Amino acid sequence: MNDFDFLAGTWSVQHRRLKERLSGCDVWEAFDGTTVCRSILGGVGNFEEVFMPSRGAIGSTLRLFDSTTGLWSIHWASSLTGRLDTPMVGSFTGGVGTFYGDDVHNDSPVRVRFTWDQITRTTARWQQAFSADDDQWETNWIMELTRTPEAAAD
């Protein structure tokens, strides 16, 4: 239940995102943002807002821990779509969180994988990958998080 406790607080984020996904593209876009995360429901979950001003977007993540299964579900919503996406489900093993779900990209079904790793008190990394065949994975979005100085002083 405490797997995501590290994320509480305010972070600066360096985003890198593939310009085109599942097309063989190797051109990455980079942009900055911030994220703010807080614990909810007495620690059973957390709520995060991701601010991407250069994209004109705000994202929200609701994470909930199912004490029966021991799995997290991660629910994402974006100001660009106004919808709550299908949840990603998974867990942490050896300090790495891996979560899977189904989505649609360019009218075709894809598997999606989120990975949380390189977690310290002041840094963390999130990656998103797509697979059209559940075998070959293409990482298409990377977020490098650095705790803001004000939060690191706490």
Backbone bond lengths (Angstrom), bond angles and torsions (degrees), N, CA, C in turn:
res aa  C-N    CA-C-N  psi(-1)  N-CA   C-N-CA  omega(-1)  CA-C   N-CA-C  phi
1 M - - - 1.448 - - 1.528 111.81 -
2 N 1.305 119.02 -19.52 1.468 121.64 -176.56 1.525 113.15 -98.69
3 D 1.318 117.81 8.85 1.461 121.20 -174.74 1.520 113.76 -54.60
4 F 1.335 117.77 -38.28 1.464 121.55 -176.22 1.522 113.22 -96.91
5 D 1.344 118.60 10.19 1.465 120.51 179.33 1.529 111.38 -57.41
6 F 1.320 117.96 -32.27 1.463 122.12 -179.36 1.519 112.11 -57.80
7 L 1.330 118.02 -25.84 1.462 122.17 -171.24 1.526 113.34 -83.71
8 A 1.316 118.35 -12.21 1.468 120.82 -179.28 1.524 110.03 -59.54
9 G 1.324 116.23 134.41 1.456 121.20 177.92 1.515 112.16 119.67
10 T 1.324 114.52 -163.66 1.466 122.25 -176.83 1.521 109.50 -113.69
11 W 1.323 115.14 136.20 1.460 121.99 -176.21 1.529 110.45 -132.52
12 S 1.319 116.24 145.91 1.461 119.59 165.79 1.527 105.78 -91.59
13 V 1.332 115.62 146.39 1.462 120.15 -173.60 1.522 109.67 -129.62
14 Q 1.317 115.37 132.60 1.461 121.50 169.93 1.524 106.27 -106.15
15 H 1.329 114.69 114.51 1.461 121.63 -179.79 1.520 109.67 -95.34
16 R 1.323 115.57 142.04 1.470 122.67 167.03 1.514 105.96 -132.22
17 R 1.320 115.74 126.87 1.462 119.98 -176.25 1.523 109.13 -136.40
18 L 1.344 115.01 135.34 1.465 118.49 176.05 1.520 109.23 -61.83
19 K 1.316 115.89 136.79 1.462 120.87 -179.89 1.530 110.95 -62.71
20 E 1.335 116.75 -39.52 1.465 122.12 176.43 1.524 107.97 -132.46
21 R 1.316 115.62 141.95 1.464 119.94 -176.24 1.522 111.27 -106.71
22 L 1.327 114.89 145.08 1.477 123.29 178.24 1.528 112.31 51.97
23 S 1.329 114.75 40.27 1.474 119.22 179.78 1.527 111.70 -131.58
24 G 1.336 116.70 5.07 1.455 120.24 -176.45 1.519 112.68 83.21
25 C 1.313 117.65 6.16 1.464 122.75 -179.60 1.526 109.91 -68.03
26 D 1.338 116.36 140.23 1.458 120.25 175.05 1.534 111.13 -125.20
27 V 1.336 116.15 21.71 1.463 122.02 178.38 1.531 108.63 -95.85
28 W 1.322 114.75 120.48 1.465 120.92 -178.33 1.518 110.51 -103.36
29 E 1.334 116.20 139.69 1.452 123.32 171.95 1.523 106.79 -99.74
30 A 1.324 116.93 142.59 1.465 120.71 177.86 1.517 108.79 -123.45
31 F 1.329 115.63 140.23 1.458 120.54 176.24 1.525 108.76 -157.29
32 D 1.326 115.20 158.12 1.459 121.74 -178.00 1.517 110.75 -99.64
33 G 1.312 114.68 160.61 1.453 121.04 175.98 1.519 110.07 -164.76
34 T 1.318 115.14 -173.69 1.454 121.71 174.89 1.520 108.20 -137.65
35 T 1.306 115.03 159.90 1.458 120.37 174.63 1.525 108.62 -141.21
36 V 1.325 114.26 144.37 1.456 121.71 178.39 1.525 107.18 -129.08
37 C 1.331 116.38 127.94 1.462 120.92 -176.30 1.524 109.47 -130.96
38 R 1.334 115.11 140.84 1.466 119.78 176.75 1.520 109.95 -140.06
39 S 1.294 115.02 150.12 1.459 122.54 178.02 1.528 109.75 -71.87
40 I 1.337 116.55 146.17 1.462 121.74 176.38 1.526 109.55 -135.23
41 L 1.306 115.55 164.71 1.465 122.92 175.06 1.531 112.42 54.63
42 G 1.336 115.90 39.88 1.461 119.98 177.97 1.514 113.82 65.96
43 G 1.336 117.34 25.74 1.458 121.44 177.89 1.511 115.24 98.54
44 V 1.322 117.58 -2.50 1.473 121.02 179.11 1.530 110.73 -73.86
45 G 1.323 116.57 -14.28 1.459 119.73 179.72 1.503 110.75 -159.93
46 N 1.342 114.61 -176.49 1.454 120.39 173.32 1.516 109.27 -148.74
47 F 1.318 114.00 162.29 1.460 121.61 178.97 1.518 107.57 -128.50
48 E 1.327 115.55 131.50 1.459 121.54 -176.01 1.520 109.41 -129.28
49 E 1.340 115.23 140.35 1.462 120.50 170.25 1.517 107.96 -115.91
50 V 1.339 115.31 132.67 1.460 123.20 -179.20 1.524 107.20 -113.22
51 F 1.325 116.17 117.77 1.455 121.58 -177.24 1.531 109.38 -102.47
52 M 1.321 115.75 123.56 1.466 122.44 -179.95 1.526 108.16 -126.42
53 P 1.344 117.86 75.92 1.464 120.97 -172.38 1.531 114.33 -60.19
54 S 1.318 118.03 -36.64 1.472 118.97 -179.45 1.529 111.70 -68.23
55 R 1.313 117.39 -18.54 1.464 122.90 177.36 1.529 111.61 -97.46
56 G 1.335 116.13 -7.14 1.456 119.85 -176.73 1.516 111.58 64.42
57 A 1.330 116.43 35.41 1.462 120.09 -173.64 1.521 111.67 -135.61
58 I 1.322 113.66 150.28 1.455 122.85 170.79 1.523 106.44 -129.18
59 G 1.308 116.15 133.99 1.457 120.82 175.84 1.515 109.68 -115.49
60 S 1.310 115.85 153.12 1.459 121.13 176.74 1.517 109.14 -130.65
61 T 1.326 114.78 138.05 1.456 120.88 177.95 1.517 109.01 -123.09
62 L 1.313 115.77 130.00 1.457 122.95 172.30 1.516 106.53 -112.51
63 R 1.328 116.99 120.33 1.462 122.29 177.86 1.516 108.55 -113.80
64 L 1.338 115.93 132.59 1.462 121.12 179.61 1.517 109.99 -131.79
65 F 1.329 116.00 137.31 1.457 121.86 179.51 1.522 109.17 -99.63
66 D 1.322 116.49 123.25 1.466 122.57 177.49 1.527 107.68 -90.06
67 S 1.326 116.41 106.75 1.470 119.93 -175.97 1.522 112.23 -68.00
68 T 1.319 118.26 -19.47 1.466 121.12 178.64 1.527 110.93 -75.21
69 T 1.341 117.35 -44.45 1.471 121.19 -177.22 1.524 112.84 -94.57
70 G 1.341 117.15 -19.79 1.460 120.67 -175.30 1.515 112.66 76.32
71 L 1.329 116.52 16.26 1.466 121.50 -177.69 1.527 111.17 -110.88
72 W 1.316 114.22 149.72 1.461 121.98 172.99 1.522 109.25 -94.39
73 S 1.319 115.83 145.10 1.462 120.38 167.23 1.523 106.74 -117.31
74 I 1.324 115.01 134.03 1.458 122.42 -176.82 1.518 107.66 -116.39
75 H 1.327 115.35 118.00 1.468 122.09 -177.69 1.525 108.59 -110.13
76 W 1.333 118.22 126.16 1.466 123.82 -176.52 1.524 109.82 -114.25
77 A 1.312 115.79 139.55 1.465 122.43 172.74 1.521 107.89 -136.78
78 S 1.326 116.44 148.29 1.457 121.99 -178.09 1.520 110.17 -128.41
79 S 1.327 115.74 144.05 1.461 120.12 174.80 1.524 110.95 -65.66
80 L 1.331 117.90 -18.80 1.467 121.22 -179.82 1.526 113.01 -76.69
81 T 1.338 116.21 -27.15 1.472 119.24 -178.39 1.529 112.91 -113.09
82 G 1.314 116.77 -29.36 1.455 120.10 -177.79 1.513 113.71 69.98
83 R 1.331 117.17 21.61 1.469 118.94 179.07 1.525 110.55 -127.68
84 L 1.316 114.97 154.82 1.454 122.82 176.44 1.525 107.48 -92.53
85 D 1.326 116.84 116.37 1.460 121.31 -177.19 1.529 111.34 -72.77
86 T 1.324 115.46 162.71 1.461 122.36 175.07 1.520 108.52 -59.03
87 P 1.336 118.52 136.02 1.470 119.43 -175.16 1.528 113.61 -69.65
88 M 1.313 113.66 150.99 1.451 123.57 169.74 1.527 105.57 -92.76
89 V 1.327 117.55 142.91 1.462 120.64 -176.50 1.527 108.99 -130.39
90 G 1.341 116.06 137.06 1.459 119.45 177.71 1.510 111.93 176.05
91 S 1.338 114.36 -160.03 1.466 119.76 -174.74 1.522 109.97 -156.71
92 F 1.326 114.38 176.55 1.461 122.45 176.53 1.516 109.69 -102.52
93 T 1.327 115.75 137.63 1.454 123.02 172.96 1.520 107.64 -139.27
94 G 1.321 116.72 125.67 1.459 120.38 178.75 1.516 113.71 59.58
95 G 1.331 117.79 33.59 1.458 121.16 178.09 1.513 115.11 81.95
96 V 1.339 117.35 4.54 1.469 121.87 178.73 1.521 108.35 -119.47
97 G 1.324 115.52 127.89 1.458 120.74 176.91 1.509 110.47 -98.65
98 T 1.339 116.81 130.52 1.463 121.81 179.79 1.522 108.28 -129.41
99 F 1.325 115.08 130.01 1.458 121.94 -173.17 1.528 108.95 -136.70
100 Y 1.325 116.74 139.61 1.464 121.74 -176.46 1.520 111.05 -126.69
101 G 1.321 115.02 152.52 1.454 120.96 175.81 1.514 110.06 -164.18
102 D 1.312 115.10 177.19 1.463 122.61 179.63 1.519 109.32 -113.44
103 D 1.323 115.49 145.95 1.457 121.00 178.65 1.527 108.13 -152.19
104 V 1.314 115.54 -175.73 1.459 122.25 176.63 1.515 107.37 -127.07
105 H 1.327 116.38 133.16 1.462 122.23 176.53 1.522 107.98 -130.25
106 N 1.328 116.53 123.49 1.474 121.23 -177.58 1.529 111.63 51.63
107 D 1.323 115.51 45.85 1.473 123.23 177.39 1.524 114.47 66.82
108 S 1.324 117.65 13.49 1.463 121.22 177.60 1.521 109.75 -122.04
109 P 1.338 117.32 141.97 1.468 119.43 178.27 1.527 111.37 -68.00
110 V 1.329 115.74 141.93 1.461 121.99 176.47 1.523 108.58 -137.98
111 R 1.332 115.58 153.36 1.454 121.91 167.80 1.525 105.95 -90.39
112 V 1.310 115.61 145.48 1.462 121.49 179.39 1.516 107.80 -123.33
113 R 1.321 115.09 140.66 1.463 120.94 177.30 1.527 108.24 -128.46
114 F 1.328 116.47 129.75 1.462 122.83 170.02 1.518 106.89 -105.87
115 T 1.331 115.80 139.83 1.462 121.00 174.97 1.514 109.10 -130.21
116 W 1.320 116.50 130.46 1.461 123.24 171.44 1.524 107.06 -110.40
117 D 1.355 116.24 125.94 1.463 119.39 178.81 1.526 109.35 -154.60
118 Q 1.322 116.10 -173.85 1.471 123.63 -177.90 1.532 110.81 49.71
119 I 1.314 115.23 44.53 1.456 121.69 -174.79 1.529 110.27 -88.91
120 T 1.329 115.51 122.72 1.463 122.54 171.95 1.531 107.13 -130.31
121 R 1.311 116.33 -175.10 1.466 119.45 177.45 1.527 111.62 -64.82
122 T 1.333 117.29 -29.11 1.464 120.31 -173.30 1.531 114.37 -118.50
123 T 1.330 118.26 -3.00 1.466 120.47 -179.33 1.530 110.53 -143.05
124 A 1.309 114.82 157.90 1.463 121.46 174.41 1.522 107.68 -163.06
125 R 1.329 115.31 159.38 1.461 119.92 177.28 1.523 109.42 -132.18
126 W 1.338 114.97 136.43 1.465 123.12 174.11 1.518 107.46 -119.56
127 Q 1.342 116.35 138.81 1.456 121.06 177.07 1.522 109.61 -133.62
128 Q 1.312 114.90 144.72 1.466 121.31 174.45 1.520 107.91 -117.84
129 A 1.328 116.44 137.58 1.464 121.79 177.07 1.522 108.52 -134.25
130 F 1.336 115.73 147.71 1.465 122.83 175.28 1.518 109.10 -113.80
131 S 1.323 115.18 151.15 1.457 121.61 172.23 1.517 108.60 -139.78
132 A 1.318 115.31 129.32 1.467 120.23 176.60 1.523 110.71 -85.65
133 D 1.360 116.71 -16.39 1.469 119.72 -175.80 1.531 113.41 -129.60
134 D 1.349 117.59 7.52 1.471 123.44 -179.43 1.527 112.34 62.14
135 D 1.332 116.36 17.28 1.463 120.81 179.18 1.529 109.62 -124.37
136 Q 1.321 117.19 -55.27 1.464 122.73 178.79 1.522 108.64 -93.29
137 W 1.341 116.52 123.17 1.455 121.54 -178.65 1.518 110.01 -109.55
138 E 1.335 116.14 137.53 1.457 122.34 176.20 1.527 108.40 -116.80
139 T 1.325 116.35 113.73 1.454 120.09 174.27 1.516 107.92 -70.95
140 N 1.351 116.75 126.41 1.457 119.37 -174.66 1.525 113.55 -126.04
141 W 1.316 118.35 -5.33 1.464 120.43 177.84 1.522 107.92 -151.76
142 I 1.316 115.61 131.17 1.465 122.19 178.52 1.525 107.91 -130.04
143 M 1.313 115.80 131.47 1.459 121.71 174.50 1.523 108.15 -118.25
144 E 1.321 116.57 120.34 1.462 122.77 174.36 1.520 107.07 -101.23
145 L 1.332 116.23 114.51 1.459 121.82 -176.03 1.521 110.98 -101.67
146 T 1.337 115.04 137.34 1.455 121.87 175.13 1.527 107.54 -131.09
147 R 1.321 115.40 123.81 1.460 119.80 -178.82 1.518 108.97 -59.69
148 T 1.329 117.62 137.83 1.455 120.73 -179.94 1.527 109.53 -67.84
149 P 1.340 117.55 149.89 1.474 120.55 -177.49 1.519 112.92 -55.04
150 E 1.342 118.02 -38.90 1.451 120.47 -179.33 1.522 110.36 -62.02
151 A 1.333 116.46 -42.50 1.466 120.43 -178.79 1.530 110.75 -72.67
152 A 1.336 118.26 -34.12 1.457 121.05 -177.72 1.529 111.02 -68.51
153 A 1.349 117.65 -24.69 1.457 121.60 -178.82 1.524 111.97 -77.01
154 D 1.324 118.16 -16.08 1.472 121.57 -179.09 1.514 112.20 -65.14
